Amino acid sequence: SIQIVENYGQIKVTAQGDGTPLSRTYVKVYASMGPGKARFYKDGYTDLRGRFDYTSLSTDELDRVQRFALLLMSEEHGAVIREAKPPKR
């Protein structure tokens, strides 16, 4: 189960059924910066709570992002792609 919290730029991944947080789920984030301008943004793994912050960077790139594409991969649970808006500022 995937919950995207767009207001905070976070994603939460839990097991279907019992809701156990899924740590170590790989997340790869791409950003659409405008028409025809998609690029790699960041990647990492969910923490022990099953959460991953997909927007935070130490640059100002978030100001130019129009949309995010999130690829989530788990050896046990497969892969899925989701889209999200950047947080409102």
Number of C-alpha atoms within 10 A of each C-alpha: 12 15 11 18 14 15 11 14 18 17 19 19 23 18 13 11 7 7 10 13 19 20 18 19 24 16 22 17 20 19 25 18 17 11 7 7 9 16 13 12 20 16 17 15 19 21 16 12 14 19 22 24 19 25 19 15 11 6 7 9 13 18 12 12 20 16 17 23 20 20 16 22 17 15 9 7 12 9 13 12 12 12 14 18 17 20 17 9 6
